[in-house]
């Protein structure tokens, strides 16, 4: 009866979410304190019931209860236990349940960490999040029930999609969803401010740590997803502008703009309308990603193909959320007062330009993703928009944004001057140019494609990101200030938000460096490889020594043994596999990758030509690890900034009495 307990838990969660959505909102509107106090216990109960339902579904998977239709479709008795657990979110119903559980977790976190905020404001925030939960829980119960019974029970399950039987899938979906759902907090804070009519700097200050957390989780989720596509799908790349990849990238771009816009709204009171619009857009794009992935309208290795009814519900839900929030914004926006004054050359202006560039880049990705779908709906030809389009429109928008990143950290709020910026940036400009030239001279000339102007500019851009970040740190820490303190004392006084900003901006430079070299300097060959044959790729010698048979828990495989040497010295032995999963009779190439700090050696087996010959893909990708290191540093910078004690200290200094009260003090420069 455990699946029935799960259904009952979802019913209770829906009832509690309905109360949470209605009573606190009404209490905030009419000033009824008792109704407003319902929000926190309702958030706790909703979280309890949602995770109880998740535990029931996990138990059904771990025990192999094939009387549950979802378990029978996505599990197998031979499936290892870890993948039986990750199969809980391996398809549509379970992934939506995970989404709801994480949303209830974020709601509970807001309820617990907002006791210093005005009661009416918190009631509105939790009520908005309750409304979102109502829509998702109704969807789970009436259209996408993960506990639906299969009678009679299946004798055996169909097995989990072999592409998802990978350690990366243990963390990738939860982290990605943590980012998606986390933007609902910034959305709820913005909507609560619009409802109260007090769209001032206070809401931006309160929502900054939540937005940073969501952005950091989404960064980690995208990192793991691109790494999974790199070594599991055998693509040999790291990003292919797949529509579902774009679905996570668009909210990340808008979220990046939101993080920076919140700084200006918090510190200077400017960009109020723009910031709340970005909060709406970030969560709206998260919902759009949900619709694209789960409606069946996309053809992608990542997408869940489901019936049109579910897709229609998600579309209607998305229209209600996005349309309602935009109507509210249109009603309140004319009443928003202008923010603080700033000159054309100032940190505010540079951050505004940066935000516009990131938002425009997200719009360009959105058009490229949706245009084929719209053309198909209108009866036109079926087309696909690939990397050439995205690279042509995306790169020209992101390059100036990265150039301005180094300038913006050096500019002053309200007003800066060109001579002052020139003095601050001259050493960073000189160092980045010299470093780019030195790198170009030291890197091997193994590929004619490596020495293009675009690759040279990529190196310059990467070194600029790093050097401008170091220059900013040097100017803030070097020498002695007016109080006579030296650099050692200054280091200990810097807030964690500032260190997090340095870490994230430096990570962007390493990321650009890795992308430039991995794309521009790679060597690849797709060929037929005979036993004992040696081929040379990128200065390395690859020899297929033999192919043997091996078995896994639920698959049979032919495993190649490829010796890799250089200048006659054996470096490593790679063992790529061609797997055949028994339950689904599905073949899958498992690439073998030898990862190093300066290069990846990549070998993937294709189909056998005869008893001694196999098709194979061999690649040498320089500095591939720097892509992952850069992304990890970006996420680590956001999480480090999140721990800045001034986020907590600001809330403790004042106990505001009104829902629109503005807290004094400065919040950390966290991005």
Secondary structure, DSSP 4 states (H G I P E B T S, - for coil): -HHHHHHHHHHHHHHHHHHHHHHHHHHHHHT-HHHHTHHHHHHHHHHHHHHHHHHHHHHHHHTT-TTBHHHHHH--TTS-HHHHHHGGGSSHHHHHHHHHHHHHHHHHHHHHS-TTS-HHHHHHHHHHHHHHHHHHHHHHHHT--TT-B-SSPPSS-----GGG-STHHHHHHHHHHHHHHHHHHHHHHHHHHHHHT--SHHHHHHHHHHHHHHHHHHHHHHHHHHHHHHHTS--SSS----HHHHHHHHHHHHHHHHHHHHHHHHHHS--HHHHHHHHHHHHHHHHHHHHHHHSS-S--TTPPP--HHHHHHHHHHHHHHHHHHHHHHHHHHTTPPP-----SSSHHHHHHHHHHHHHHHHHHHHHHHHHHHHHHHTT-------HHHHHHHHHHHHHHHHHHHHHHHHSPSS---HHHHHHHHHHHHHHHHHHHHHHHHHS----GGGGSHHHHHHHHHHHHHHHHHHHHHHHHHSS--TT---HHHHHHHS-HHHHHHHHHHHHHHHHHHHHHHHHHS-EEEEEEEETT-EEEETTEEEEEEEEEEEE-SSEEEEEEEEEEEETTEEEEEE--EEEEETTTTEEEEE-EEEE-SSEEEEEEEEEESSSSEEEEEEEEEETTHHHHHHHHHHHHHHHHHHT-THHHHHHHH----STTPPPPS------
